[in-house]
Amino acid sequence: MKEFAAQTGGRYTYVDDVLNLQNLALAFSSIFDGCDNFIVNGCKVSGTTISDGYIYINGKLRYFQGATGCTWPQYIYESNKTESVAYASGTDKVGRNIYGCAIGKSVPTVLDPLTGAIPQYISISASGGKQMKDALFGKYALVLDPSAGTQDVKGIVNFLNKVNSKGTIQTEDRAIVKSGNSVGQIFYEGTNLIIQSQISNGPVYKIALSNDNGFLFSINNNAIFSANGQLVSFKKPIASDSGKFGNIKNTGNNLYNDGVPTDSGSLYVNYLGYNGGNQYYRNTYIGNGKSGVILGIDGKTSLATLNGQLNISGSQAAGLILKSSFAKSNNSLQKIVSWVDSSSSQVAYIGYNSTTDKIFEIYNSLANISIKGLEAVNLGPVIMENGAKLSDKYALKNDVSLEFKKYAKADGVYSTTDADKRFAAINGGFSQFISTTVLKSTLRSQIDAVSMDDVIKKVPELSKLLSDMASTEDAKKKICSNIGATYGGDFQPKMKDSGWVKITSDLYVRQIGNIVSIQGYVTTIHSNTLFIIPNTIDPPTYAVAFSTVVSSYSGQWRCHIDANSRNCIVDYCNNHGVRIPFSITYMV
């Protein structure tokens, strides 16, 4: 680099001296090579005014003379031209390149005459434009106070020590936190804000936040928990020492109303249905922990089924209350306790069973009824037999005693001698009534009795086996007809026997006369037709059924055959696919 030097005595100035000065200026401006266009100094914004100053655009330092009445944004752009000077040859030629600038609301799109390209520019807003410390120093280092409030850094910035920030740390990509082989990230995935963590090569734990889905927690992209404005959903079991939903709390083995500080706190089970409404019925089951139902309530029929004992304790006199929907004055009042067999056929009941009266009934269709007390059974106010009072059918003790008193007076009592003459002895028989005027035949006619001779003539003897009654063939046939027997050689057809007929590989049927028996094994199915009786076998005249408990699973299974039908239909099944013994016998 050449520098201008002058000593005493006067010195000529040469073109070379000018070139040296120009090279020195160009060398100085080369410091800014690669920098964005920027303001060197001045160009301050105050209201609608921009002060004068120096700017750097497209590799050249330029002077800006300032501007007033600005509306934002404004653009200071390069405006270049050439200038002619007189040469020794006597002609004017280009002697200077002038690099200037201008300002406007937009940047010209016409190619610059000196650079042959669209003019470059600096954008000026109400807060100013890019300064030298941002374009030059901010290119190579972090500036403590960038003029625009922000700074673009290319490449990766590595801080070897802790970074403290009193303001917001902002990224348009993702924030990554590392510790050994563990990596944590915060980033946007579409419209979802993702918080993700993975330790070594373990599971990827992810939290997603979005306007559409709310909060979503997943492990290896498998959803575990989600929450939005309408619903909190868990895809895995919840383990908690206690929990509370509304007024209902669950702690340990207790489920109770914890939120109502009065005696009216309630706990409803299946009170509401689908979507919290009442469109569909709901069933309720309470089990024994081994896939068995102890208490089942059918929502549609309001039928409660108890598989076990019912122990009612308490100080109340009425341990069990059956409430009717009618008043006691209404004959339609009905409510009974009913006993049924394994096929749900009623065998006994106690209660009000009629809609025409208010009679309380005790009924048993299988055997008699026994009522026993420790010492006695007190029935009152009166006892009836087949609708008639016993007091109307039999003499009461008091009435008999009263009548006897009417005749047991002293002036009407017979002596023993008179009584023996007037009254018959109990052990004297009928002979004491026979006299010369009262004959045996007379007594027999009074009681419609026959004599021994008449008996011998008219009554057959057992030892003769009816031979003394059938003296002719016609009489014999008449006797056989009277007792329903076949006479002599009359043809009696042989009773029908179908033999064992196969229904399935393990099930057979046989009919002998009007008796049909189905025996063997079946495999339980859930519904529809189990088997069909062959056409060679008569169907049942009345409906028959079969039910069992599959002991290996405590499951229940039941089927039936309708009257005059050959199809065996499954009624109920909560355990199928099990091979069980099967037997039904019926009459046709």
ROGU-553287 format. One record per residue (C-alpha): residue in one letter; x, y, z. Coordinates in steps of 0.2 Angstrom, whole numbers, plus 5000, padded with zeros to 4 digits. Example, Ala and Ser with C-alpha at 12.3 -4.5 7.8 and 13.67 -1.06 7.14 Angstrom:
REM residues 2
A506249785039
S506849955036
//
This chain:
REM residues 588
M500050005000
K500750174995
E500550325006
F500750505000
A502250595007
A502850775004
Q504450875010
T504951055009
G505451134993
G503851094984
R503150934976
Y502250894960
T500650794962
Y500450644950
V499050534945
D499850394954
D499650494970
V497750504967
L497650314963
N498550284980
L497250384989
Q495850294980
N496650124984
L496750175002
A494850225002
L494350064993
A495449955005
F494550035020
S492749995012
S493349815009
I493149795027
F491249785024
D491349655010
G489949525013
C488949635025
D487149685022
N486849865017
F486849975033
I486950145040
V488750205044
N488150355055
G486750475055
C485150445046
K484150465063
V482250455062
S481350585071
G479450595068
T479350605049
T481150665047
I482750575042
S484350665046
D485850665034
G487250535036
Y488350405028
I487650235021
Y488450075014
I487550004999
N488149874987
G489949884993
K490050074992
L490050215005
R488750345000
Y488150515007
F486350535011
Q485750715012
G484150675023
A482350685020
T480750765028
G478850725027
C479150535027
T477850405028
W478350235033
P479150125027
Q480450225016
Y481850145005
I483550225003
Y484250144987
E485750164977
S485750294962
N487350284952
K487950384937
T489550434928
E490350604925
S491350664910
V492950774910
A494150854897
Y495550744891
A497250814883
S496650744867
G495350884867
T493850784870
D492750744885
K492650574892
V492050484907
G493150544921
R492250494937
N490950354943
I489850434956
Y489050314968
G487550414976
C485850364984
A484050424983
I482450394994
G480750334990
K479150234995
S479750104983
V481350034975
P481450064956
T481449914945
V482449994931
L484249924929
D485550044937
P486650114922
L488250084932
T487949914939
G486749844926
A485649774940
I484149814951
P484649944964
Q485049884981
Y484249974996
I484049995015
S482349995023
I481950135035
S480450115047
A479850235061
S481150155072
G482550175060
G483650055049
K485049935050
Q486550005058
M488449965056
K488449875073
D487149755066
A487849725049
L489649725053
F489949675071
G488349575072
K488949465057
Y490449405067
A489949425085
L488349435096
V487949615099
L487449675116
D486249805109
P485649775091
S484849935084
A483349835078
G483149735094
T483449575084
Q485049495077
D485249355064
V486649235067
K487149105054
G487848935059
I487848855076
V488148955092
N488948855106
F488948925124
L490148825135
N489448895151
K487748925158
V486649055148
N485549165158
S484149265150
K482949385158
G481949395142
T481049275130
I482049145121
Q481249115104
T481448985091
E480548955075
D481148775074
R481348665090
A482248685107
I483348525111
V483948485128
K485348345130
S486048255144
G487148115140
N486147995129
S484548075135
V483648205123
G482248315126
Q481348425113
I480048565112
F479348595094
Y477848625083
E477248475073
G475848555062
T474748645074
N475248535089
L476548595101
I477548445106
I478548415122
Q479648255119
S480848155130
Q481847995126
I483147925138
S484547825129
N483647705118
G482047695129
P480247735126
V479847905118
Y478748005130
K477748145121
I476548275126
A475548365112
L474548525114
S473348585101
N471648675098
D470848525090
N471348385102
G471848475118
F473048385129
L473748215123
F475048105132
S475847955122
I477247835124
N478047775108
N476547855099
N475247755108
A473947865116
I473847845135
F472948005141
S471948145132
A470948295138
N470048435129
G468548545133
Q467248405133
L468148245138
V469548175148
S470048005142
F471247865148
K471747725137
K472647635151
P472047585169
I472147725182
A473047685198
S472647805212
D472447795231
S470847905230
G469847995217
K468348115216
F467148145202
G465848275206
N465148225224
I465748045222
K467347995230
N468247825230
T469547795243
G470247615246
N468747505246
N467447645249
L466347725236
Y465247865243
N464548035242
D465848155249
G465148325243
V463448345251
P463448395270
T461648345273
D460648185275
S460048195257
G461748145249
S461448015236
L462347895225
Y461547845208
V462147685199
N461547675180
Y460247815183
L460747885167
G461147795150
Y461947835133
N462648005132
G461948045149
G460148035143
N458747905145
Q458547835127
Y459247665131
Y459047545146
R460547495156
N460747335166
T461747325183
Y462747175189
I463647145205
G464846995205
N465846885217
G467546915209
K467546745200
S466546795185
G464946745194
V463446865196
I462746885214
L461447025210
G460847065193
I459547205188
D458747205171
G458547385166
K457147355154
T456047235164
S456547305182
L456847125186
A458147095200
T458946925202
L459846865217
N461046715216
G461246685235
Q460446715252
L459646875257
N460046925275
I458947065281
S459447135298
G458947295308
S457847355321
Q456347395310
A454847275312
A454547265293
G456047185287
L455347165269
I454147285261
L453147245245
K452347405239
S450947405226
S450647545214
F448747535219
A447847595235
K447247465247
S445447505242
N445747455224
N445447275219
S446847285206
L448147275220
Q449247135217
K450947085225
I451546905228
V453146815233
S453346675220
W454346515220
V454746445203
D455746285197
S457346285186
S456246315171
S455446465179
S453746385180
Q452846445196
V452546305209
A452046415224
Y451646585230
I451046695244
G450146865243
Y448846955234
N448646865217
S446846915211
T446247075203
T444447035208
D444547035227
K445747065241
I446046885247
F447746855254
E448246675247
I449546545251
Y449646425237
N450746265234
S450546165218
L451746025223
A451145965240
N450046005255
I450346165266
S450946145284
I450746275297
K451546235314
G451746335330
L452646295346
E451046245356
A449546295345
V449046385329
N447746525332
L446646555316
G445246685317
P444046765317
V443246615309
I443846455299
M443146415282
E443146255272
N442946275253
G442146435256
A440946385270
K441146425288
L441546275299
S440346355312
D438946335298
K439346155295
Y439746085313
A438946115330
L439946215341
K440446155359
N439446285367
D437946255357
V437946065360
S438146095379
L436746215379
E435546095370
F436045955382
K435646065397
K433846075390
Y433645885392
A434645845406
K433445895420
A432945795435
D431045755431
G431645695413
V432945565418
Y432645385415
S433145245428
T434245105422
T432844985421
D431745105411
A433245145400
D433644965396
K431844935391
R431745095380
F433445115373
A434644995363
A436244945371
I437744995361
N438444815360
G436744725358
G436744735339
F435144735329
S434444575337
Q433744675351
F432544755339
I431844595332
S430244535339
T428644445333
T428044605325
V429744665319
L430544535307
K432344535300
S431644575283
T430744725290
L432444795297
R433344755281
S432044855271
Q432145005282
I434045015279
D434044945261
A435044795266
V435044625257
S434944455265
M436444325264
D435444225252
D435244375240
V437144405241
I437544225237
K436444235222
K436944405215
V438744435220
P440144335211
E441444235221
L443244295219
S443844115217
K442844095202
L443644235193
L442144305185
S441644135177
D440044135187
M439544305179
A439944255161
S438944105156
T438944145138
E440144215125
D439144375123
A439244405141
K441144375141
K441344505127
K440244625137
I441244605153
C442844635143
S442144785135
N441544855151
I443344845159
G444244905143
A445044735139
T445244645122
Y444244485121
G444944325115
G445844325098
D445444505095
F447044585086
Q448044695097
P449344795087
K451144795094
M451744965102
K452745075091
D454645065094
S455745175082
G457345115089
W458745235093
V458845365079
K460445475077
I460145665078
T461945715079
S463545615081
D463345615100
L461445635102
Y460045505099
V458145495100
R456945345102
Q455045335103
I454145185111
G452245215109
N451845385115
I453445405125
V454945495117
S456645505125
I458145615118
Q459845565126
G461745595123
Y462845745122
V462745925115
T463946065113
T463146225119
I462946365107
H462446545111
S460846565101
N459746495087
T459346315084
L460246175093
F459546025083
I457945965074
I456945805079
P456845685064
N455245675055
T455045485060
I454845545078
D453245635084
P453545805091
P452945855109
T451145895111
Y451546025124
A453146135126
V454646055135
A456346125141
F458046085147
S459246195157
T460946165166
V462346255175
V464046235166
S465046195182
S466746225174
Y466346405172
S464846435183
G463846475167
Q461946455164
W461246375148
R459446345143
C458446285128
H456646225124
I455546135111
D453846225107
A452246125106
N452146025090
S453846085085
R455445995080
N456646135083
C457646145099
I457946335102
V459246405114
D458446525126
Y459846585137
C461746565137
N463146655146
N464446515142
H464446415126
G465646295117
V465546175131
R465145985129
I463745935141
P462645785144
F460845815137
S459145725141
I457345765138
T455845645139
Y454045685134
M452345615129
V451445635113
//
